[in-house]
Amino acid sequence: MKSLSELQELKEKTLQEINLRMQNGGTKIVVCMGTCGIAAGARETMRAIVAELKNKNVNYASVLLSGCDGNCEEEPVVKVIEPTGEETVYVHVDTEGGKRIVNEHVIAHKVVDGMTR
């Protein structure tokens, strides 16, 4: 940091990213972040999902984190929960899979083929 304005800019950027993860209502994208998920790449998957939501200006979806869902061999696991309560579980989700979930499921409202449980 070289100036107060740089610090303020960083603060605003960080708050925008936090807000993406804390939206109420709308579609919820839950990334399982137990130890097994993190070891399998869930952190990178979550970052890719957040970045894709931001890049596509999607403000009706939030990203939430959870612990292990008990299926360690399927990690990284991502769940998409519609406002209706309907839940779709995706398994072995890498960064590209996370982007597909945003574009195909969240934006286009189609379940991504070949990635569900």
Backbone bond lengths (Angstrom), bond angles and torsions (degrees), N, CA, C in turn:
res aa  C-N    CA-C-N  psi(-1)  N-CA   C-N-CA  omega(-1)  CA-C   N-CA-C  phi
1 M - - - 1.441 - - 1.524 109.03 -
2 K 1.302 113.11 131.46 1.454 117.91 178.68 1.520 112.02 -112.75
3 S 1.343 115.45 -15.10 1.457 117.11 -177.67 1.521 110.62 -153.00
4 L 1.310 114.49 163.82 1.459 120.99 176.67 1.527 110.88 -64.56
5 S 1.321 117.49 -33.97 1.468 120.55 179.87 1.532 111.10 -66.54
6 E 1.331 118.03 -35.95 1.465 120.71 175.68 1.524 110.94 -64.63
7 L 1.320 116.38 -40.30 1.457 120.88 177.73 1.529 110.43 -64.14
8 Q 1.326 117.75 -43.06 1.462 122.44 178.55 1.526 110.65 -62.17
9 E 1.337 116.78 -41.82 1.462 121.67 179.20 1.532 110.58 -63.02
10 L 1.327 117.02 -42.97 1.456 121.67 177.56 1.530 110.70 -62.99
11 K 1.317 116.70 -41.27 1.459 121.51 178.97 1.531 110.46 -61.30
12 E 1.322 118.17 -46.19 1.458 122.38 -179.20 1.521 111.32 -63.81
13 K 1.321 117.43 -41.73 1.461 121.82 178.68 1.528 110.19 -62.72
14 T 1.316 117.09 -44.79 1.464 121.83 179.85 1.521 111.20 -64.19
15 L 1.329 117.69 -42.10 1.464 120.98 178.66 1.524 111.37 -63.60
16 Q 1.322 118.49 -36.89 1.464 121.65 176.78 1.526 110.25 -62.85
17 E 1.336 117.39 -42.98 1.456 120.67 179.50 1.524 111.08 -66.34
18 I 1.311 117.45 -38.94 1.468 121.09 177.28 1.520 109.98 -64.55
19 N 1.319 117.55 -42.40 1.464 121.10 179.47 1.522 111.99 -61.05
20 L 1.344 117.88 -35.61 1.457 120.97 176.61 1.520 110.41 -59.84
21 R 1.321 116.35 -32.82 1.453 120.85 -176.22 1.521 112.58 -89.04
22 M 1.332 118.35 -5.30 1.461 120.43 -174.06 1.531 113.53 -121.73
23 Q 1.333 119.03 12.53 1.458 121.39 -178.66 1.521 110.30 -59.21
24 N 1.323 116.93 141.80 1.453 121.81 174.68 1.514 108.94 -97.07
25 G 1.334 116.01 146.97 1.449 119.61 -179.19 1.509 110.60 73.03
26 G 1.296 116.25 -175.91 1.456 120.12 178.55 1.517 112.43 69.57
27 T 1.300 115.50 -165.79 1.454 122.98 -178.67 1.524 109.69 -78.60
28 K 1.321 115.56 138.01 1.464 120.81 176.40 1.524 108.52 -110.51
29 I 1.320 115.62 132.07 1.456 122.22 175.53 1.519 106.08 -112.54
30 V 1.324 116.39 112.35 1.456 121.80 -175.54 1.523 108.84 -105.60
31 V 1.321 116.12 120.81 1.459 121.76 178.25 1.524 107.56 -104.00
32 C 1.332 116.57 121.78 1.465 120.92 179.22 1.524 108.19 -74.88
33 M 1.342 114.79 121.25 1.460 120.28 -173.78 1.522 111.96 -122.38
34 G 1.329 116.53 39.49 1.455 118.80 171.28 1.522 108.31 -69.13
35 T 1.307 116.65 174.88 1.470 120.85 -179.40 1.521 111.34 -55.91
36 C 1.335 116.24 -41.59 1.468 119.95 -179.40 1.527 110.80 -65.36
37 G 1.334 117.32 -39.68 1.461 121.35 178.69 1.513 112.11 -65.30
38 I 1.321 115.69 -44.31 1.462 120.14 179.17 1.526 109.89 -61.92
39 A 1.335 117.15 -43.17 1.462 121.12 179.26 1.529 111.46 -63.03
40 A 1.347 116.43 -29.91 1.467 120.98 -178.68 1.527 112.77 -86.45
41 G 1.348 117.42 -5.82 1.454 120.21 176.37 1.515 115.41 110.91
42 A 1.340 118.05 15.94 1.467 120.94 -177.50 1.524 112.87 -61.79
43 R 1.312 117.50 -33.96 1.472 119.76 -179.53 1.530 110.30 -63.03
44 E 1.323 116.75 -44.40 1.462 120.88 178.90 1.527 110.42 -66.52
45 T 1.334 116.68 -38.70 1.464 121.09 177.29 1.520 110.27 -61.31
46 M 1.331 116.97 -45.70 1.467 121.45 179.54 1.523 110.46 -61.25
47 R 1.302 117.59 -43.14 1.469 120.89 179.40 1.532 110.88 -62.78
48 A 1.329 116.65 -39.94 1.467 120.49 178.99 1.522 110.93 -65.57
49 I 1.328 117.40 -38.86 1.461 121.52 178.53 1.524 109.95 -64.95
50 V 1.316 117.22 -47.96 1.465 121.19 179.98 1.532 110.00 -60.51
51 A 1.321 117.44 -43.88 1.465 121.16 -179.69 1.523 110.97 -63.91
52 E 1.332 117.75 -40.91 1.463 120.84 -179.62 1.520 111.31 -67.73
53 L 1.333 117.17 -39.93 1.470 120.33 175.59 1.523 110.32 -59.73
54 K 1.317 115.64 -42.67 1.469 120.43 179.74 1.524 110.67 -66.74
55 N 1.338 116.81 -45.06 1.474 120.94 -179.31 1.523 112.19 -62.01
56 K 1.326 117.09 -34.11 1.466 121.75 -178.37 1.534 112.18 -93.22
57 N 1.331 116.33 3.86 1.469 121.77 -179.67 1.524 112.77 55.33
58 V 1.314 116.40 41.01 1.462 121.46 177.64 1.519 107.83 -85.71
59 N 1.323 116.00 114.40 1.464 119.73 -178.58 1.524 112.83 -114.30
60 Y 1.323 116.78 9.94 1.463 121.15 179.81 1.524 112.40 -108.39
61 A 1.327 116.43 13.70 1.468 120.94 178.61 1.518 108.67 -131.66
62 S 1.325 115.40 147.16 1.458 120.12 176.94 1.520 109.27 -125.69
63 V 1.309 115.36 152.30 1.462 121.86 178.55 1.519 107.59 -107.86
64 L 1.323 115.00 124.63 1.456 122.03 179.65 1.514 109.01 -121.47
65 L 1.312 116.09 156.46 1.463 121.22 179.50 1.517 108.92 -113.40
66 S 1.334 115.66 146.76 1.462 120.51 174.39 1.520 108.38 -137.31
67 G 1.296 115.90 174.77 1.456 120.87 175.08 1.518 110.16 -82.31
68 C 1.297 115.84 -166.99 1.457 122.37 179.84 1.527 109.48 -64.46
69 D 1.331 116.95 140.72 1.465 119.55 178.07 1.528 111.84 -96.78
70 G 1.331 116.69 7.13 1.461 120.95 174.35 1.511 114.84 93.89
71 N 1.296 118.36 1.82 1.463 122.15 179.49 1.526 109.52 -119.82
72 C 1.314 114.78 66.50 1.467 121.39 -172.20 1.526 112.87 -56.50
73 E 1.328 117.05 -32.88 1.463 120.25 -177.75 1.527 112.34 -70.36
74 E 1.349 117.66 -11.41 1.458 121.61 -178.99 1.538 113.45 -101.51
75 E 1.307 117.45 1.25 1.466 121.19 -176.21 1.518 111.51 -67.68
76 P 1.300 116.35 153.51 1.446 130.95 -9.33 1.531 112.31 -67.88
77 V 1.336 115.39 135.83 1.458 123.02 179.76 1.530 108.46 -107.53
78 V 1.333 115.87 133.65 1.456 122.64 177.63 1.519 107.72 -128.39
79 K 1.321 116.24 131.07 1.456 121.60 178.36 1.523 108.55 -112.70
80 V 1.320 116.07 134.63 1.461 121.40 174.86 1.520 106.75 -110.24
81 I 1.321 115.75 120.66 1.457 121.42 -179.00 1.526 108.39 -113.84
82 E 1.322 114.78 115.34 1.467 121.21 -179.55 1.522 110.11 -73.35
83 P 1.332 118.30 159.71 1.466 120.88 176.49 1.531 112.59 -56.89
84 T 1.341 116.65 -23.95 1.467 121.56 178.06 1.527 112.51 -76.23
85 G 1.337 116.35 -12.55 1.454 121.61 -177.23 1.519 113.19 99.53
86 E 1.327 117.49 -9.57 1.460 121.05 178.58 1.523 109.14 -64.23
87 E 1.336 115.88 132.91 1.465 120.70 -175.86 1.524 110.20 -120.22
88 T 1.331 115.81 134.48 1.457 122.86 174.06 1.516 107.27 -119.60
89 V 1.329 116.43 131.76 1.467 121.63 -178.49 1.524 108.92 -108.36
90 Y 1.335 115.35 123.73 1.455 122.18 176.66 1.522 109.37 -106.63
91 V 1.328 116.53 142.04 1.467 121.08 -177.65 1.524 110.68 -123.09
92 H 1.345 114.77 157.87 1.471 122.42 -179.92 1.528 110.54 53.08
93 V 1.325 116.50 46.83 1.465 121.77 -174.71 1.523 110.11 -89.11
94 D 1.322 115.57 109.90 1.466 120.02 174.43 1.518 108.69 -91.32
95 T 1.327 117.56 -171.53 1.466 120.27 -176.30 1.528 111.50 -63.23
96 E 1.318 117.92 -40.97 1.470 120.54 178.68 1.523 110.63 -66.76
97 G 1.326 116.81 -38.00 1.456 120.66 176.43 1.518 111.42 -63.52
98 G 1.321 116.58 -38.11 1.456 120.87 177.22 1.518 111.67 -61.99
99 K 1.323 116.01 -41.23 1.468 120.24 177.65 1.529 110.54 -65.66
100 R 1.337 116.73 -39.08 1.472 120.37 177.89 1.521 110.59 -63.46
101 I 1.327 117.22 -39.82 1.466 120.45 179.03 1.526 109.91 -60.16
102 V 1.324 116.86 -43.99 1.467 120.27 179.07 1.529 109.77 -62.17
103 N 1.323 117.31 -50.60 1.460 121.01 -173.49 1.527 113.62 -73.12
104 E 1.324 117.00 -43.59 1.458 120.07 -175.20 1.529 113.04 -87.50
105 H 1.327 117.43 -41.27 1.462 118.91 -176.43 1.521 111.86 -89.68
106 V 1.314 116.60 -55.97 1.465 120.20 -174.36 1.527 111.44 -69.11
107 I 1.316 118.06 -45.04 1.465 121.05 -176.79 1.531 111.95 -85.42
108 A 1.355 117.57 -49.91 1.468 121.18 -174.92 1.537 113.22 -90.26
109 H 1.327 117.68 -7.13 1.474 122.93 177.52 1.526 113.59 61.45
110 K 1.347 116.03 38.09 1.463 121.47 176.10 1.518 108.49 -125.93
111 V 1.330 116.41 134.06 1.460 120.74 177.02 1.516 108.33 -65.14
112 V 1.320 117.04 135.29 1.466 122.39 -178.58 1.526 108.76 -74.83
113 D 1.326 116.19 120.88 1.466 121.95 -178.95 1.524 112.01 -64.97
114 G 1.318 115.45 140.90 1.458 121.99 172.60 1.508 116.50 78.85
115 M 1.333 118.57 5.24 1.456 119.75 -177.86 1.534 112.79 -119.27
116 T 1.314 117.47 -4.97 1.468 119.19 -175.07 1.515 111.38 -87.91
117 R 1.307 114.20 161.74 1.465 122.79 179.04 1.510 108.92 -73.64
